[in-house]
Amino acid sequence: MLRQVAEGVLVHESDFMRSNAVIVHGEAGVLVVDAGIRGDELAGIANDLRASGHAVAAGFSTHPHWDHLLWHAGLGAAPRYGTARCAAAIEARLSDENWNAMVGGMLPPEIADEVPLDDLFGRITGLPAQAARIPWSGPEIRIIEHQAHAPGHAALLIEDRGALVAGDMLSDVLIPMLDLNGAADPIGDYLTALRLLEGVAGGVDVVIPATDPSAAPTSCTHASTGIGRTCTPCATAGSRATRGWVRRPSPAGNGWPTCTPGRCDASRSDEHARLRFPTRVDGCRRAPPQRQNPVSCSARALPCS
């Protein structure tokens, strides 16, 4: 299911690792960024776009890792772009006649049969080196290229829509993943990339990470009826809810939000403990994670409007 997070910007969250595909509406079609992972999800996105009357005008892969290079015939034959370094990296991989077996060996066993490693995999056209924008008939999208996480990784700034697509640089689920395959200074590369993102994040309303979109609603349960409903707890000015976590402006005033569970005051630092050992904290019931998803916070006190 596609969910709007900004004007003309939609997100599809995969069941696997809560990875995000991003759709941006343009004048003559949509841009599809990091199309998806499972074959049925890719087909579902294609069907949703077709049903809503939107053709695919272009695609973009933020970096050359397998889960950002997939495609589906239903999305059409639109040009699919990446940075020059991204395209060079995947071209080198596909030049090996055994690429399918090599990539297949990287797939998690539980979804290996559902990932389409077909002729559409990785067919990326590299943009000119130092290209600043995606060439398409839609809102201007600035390419913020850096060398953290993977060669030629790019974040995308959609200024007119107030949105930043961060790729695999940011996540509410995964720890930072450094590029340890040949990078001379992977930590320095990551810090440099974070500074680039920090330099533009203050001008946007929505940051879309690789996993766990920040505008996702949470599931709350009424204390007396036990009936669940979708809502956004603590939806006060300046706050943003995300699957049981409430993002509030940083008390330090540095622009970066702090995260606390909805209606709970426990520190975010013990999140991993909660993932492994569900418990009750300040009136919230912690549900065990499903399929590697983080826990949800079901508040007994009904923090929903």
N, C-alpha and C positions, 0 to 999 in steps of 0.2 A: 504494500500500500504506500502511495506517495503522500507525503505530509508537507504542507507548506511551512517554511520557517522564516521566510522573508518574501517581499513582493516579487513574484515571478521566480522564486527559488524554492525547490522542493527536495525532499530527502527520502530515500528508501533505505530502511535499516535491515540488514541481513540478519537471519537467525544465527549465522556463524560469527562469533566475536562482535556482534552488533556493528558490523562494518557499514559504512555509509556510501551509497551512490547518490550523486547530486545531479539534479535537473535544473537547468536555467532556461527560462523562456526567452526566445528571441523573436525577431520580426518574421522570419521565414522558417521557423522550426525551433527545436530545442538543442541545447548543448548537454551532452551526457558525460559527466565526470566520474571516472572509476566505476564502470557500469554495474558491477556486482560480482557475485561469487558462484552461487549455485545456479545450475541450468534453469530450474523452475523459477527462480527469482528473476533471472534475466528475461525469461519469457514473459513473466508477469509484468515487468516494467514495460516491455515492448507492447503488450496488450493494453495496459493502462494508457500509454501514450496514444496508441491507435484509437482507442475508444473515445479519447478526449479530443481527437482531431489534430494531434500534434505530430508532425514528422520530425525525424532526427536530422538536424542540420550539420552537426559535428560531434565528435567525441574528443575526450582528453584523458590521458593517463598521467597522474601526478608523479609517478616514478615507476621504475622497471621491475617491481616485484610481482610475482605471479597473480596475486589477488587484485591487482589493479590493471591487468592486461586482458581481461576476458571480455567477450562480446557475444551477441546473439544475432542470428540472421534476421529475426524480426525487427531489430533496430535499424536495419537497412545498411546501405553501402556508403554512408557518409564518410568524409575524411576523418581520421582519428589522429590526433596530434599528441606530441610530447615534446619536451625540450630536446635539443640536439644530443645531449649526453644521455638522456633517457633512451632515445631511439637507438643510439649507437650501442648501448648496453644490451638491449633486447635483440637487436639485429645480430650481435655477436653470438648470443645464446641460440637463436634460431638457425644460425648457419651450421650448427652441429647437427648431423643427421639423427643423432640420438636425443634431440632436445626434448621430445615428448616424454621419454623415460626419465630424463634428468629432472624435468619439472614435476612429473608425476611423483617422483621420490620425495619432493618437498611437501606434498599435500598431506594434511592431517588424515589419518586412516578413516576417521568416521565420516568424512565427506568426499573422499577421493573419487568415488563412483558418481558423484553428483556435479563435479566440476568439468566443464566442457573444454578439454584441451584439444581443440580442433583447428582447422585451417584459419579460423578468425583470431586465434590467440596471438596477441602481441603485434598485430599488423599496424604499427604506429609510424606515422610520418613525422620525422624530426623537423621542428621549426628552425629557422636560421639561428645560429649561435647568438646569444644575447637578445633574442626576440623579446620584446617588452609586452606584447599583447597577443591574444588569440585572434586569428583571422576568421571572423564569422559575422553574419548579419544580425547581431544582437547587441545587448549592452556591452560597453567596453569592459574587458576583463584583463586586468594587469597580471602578468606572470612574475612571481617573486621566486626566482631560482636561487638555490643554494646547494651545498654539497653534504648536508647532514642526512643521515638515515640511508640514503641510496644515491647513486650517481644521478645528477640532473634532477633531483627532487624539486618540485615546484608547488608553491601555494598559489592560490588564485584570489585576487582582490576584485570583487564586483562592487565598485564604488557606488554606482547609482542605486543599487539594491541594499547597500549597507551590510554586505556579507563578505566574510573571509573564509575560503575553503582551505583548511590547513593541511590536508593530506595526513600522512602518518606522523607528522611532527608532534601532534597533540592528541591526547586520549584521556578519557576518564576511566579507562579500563586497563590499559597496558602501560608498563613502565617504558621510559624512553629507550628506543632501539638504535644503537649506534651503528654506523657503517664500519665494521671491523674487517672488511675484505679489501685491504689495500689502501685505505685512507691513512695519510700520514699523521693526522691529528684529529681523530674522530670526536673527541670531547670538545676541542676547540671549534670544529665545524658545527657541532650541535649548538653551542653557545652563540656562535655567530648567527646561525639561522633563527634562533629564538629572539635575538635582538632585532633581526629584520621583521619578524612577525610583530614584536612589541611596537615597532615603529609605525605600524599601520593599524593595529588592533584598536587603538583608541578612537578611530574614526568610523567604526562599524557598530552595528547593533547585534549582529549574530556572528559567532565563530563556529564553524562546522568542523569538528575534529574527525579523525579517521573512524573513531568508534564512539558510541554513546552521545547522540546529538544533544546539545545543551538545552534545547527547548522542549525536550520530550516530557509528556505529562506523566504523573505518577498515579499509582493505583491506591485508593484509600478505601477503608472499610468503616462503615458507620458502627459505632460502639454498641448501639441498642439493637439494630436490625441485622447487622452482619452482612448487609448488602453492599457489594463493592461497586464503585463507580469511578470513572476517570475524571480527574480534577487536577488543579495546580495549587497545592498547599502554599500558604504564606505568600500569596500573590499580591504583595504590597509593592508600593513604588520602589523601583530599583532592585527588585529581586527577580530571580529566574529559577524555575523548578526543573529538576532533571531526575526522573525516575527515583524518587525518594530523597533526593538531595536538594537543598535549597541554596542557591547561589546568592550571597549577599555582597554588597560592595565591601571592599577591603577596608578594615578599620584603620589601616596604615595610610589609606588615601592614595595608594600607588596604582589604582586602576585595575588591579587583578582581584577577582572575587575570592572569598573564602567559602568553603563548602561545609555545611552541617546537615545531618539528616532532618527531614521535615518534622518539626515540633520537638526534635531531640537536640540536646546541646553537646553530645559526645564529639570528641575531636575527630577530624577526618583522618588523622594519622593512624587510627586503629581500624581503618577500613578493611585491611587484609585479614585482620583477626576475625572480623565479623563474617567475612566471606567463608572462612573455614569453620567458625564456631558460632552459628546463629544464636542470638540471645535476646532478652528483653532489655531495652535501654530506655529509661525515661518515658515509659508509656507506649513504646513502639514495639510491635511484634516484628521480628526479623525472619523473613522467609528464606529458606535455603536457596542458593543460586540454581538456575536451570540452564543447562547447556552452556556453561561457562559465563552466564550472565551474572552481573553483580546482584547483591541482595536487593529486595525492595523494602520500603518502609511503610508498613500499614499502621496508621496511627489510630489508637483507640479513642482519642479525644476528638476525632472528626475535625481536622484542621482545614476542611474544605468549605467553600462557600456554596 
